[in-house]
């Protein structure tokens, strides 16, 4: 489908999707940069200690495991039902 219409619309979609989204993101970054720093309190979680590293690593591992869990857990069940029907891989 190499027609001028498709080339133009896909090019505009890429332009909007890549570059026009940057403008609101820069506005958000600017508003965050203008915020004043708050003093450290007892409820502040420091980002340079082992607690933060452990929480971050744990979150990444849990989210990654939950991403692959449905496929890893349901595949043997589906294969068993297909085996009972007589279809094997």
Beta strands, then each sheet from edge to edge (+ up, - down):
end
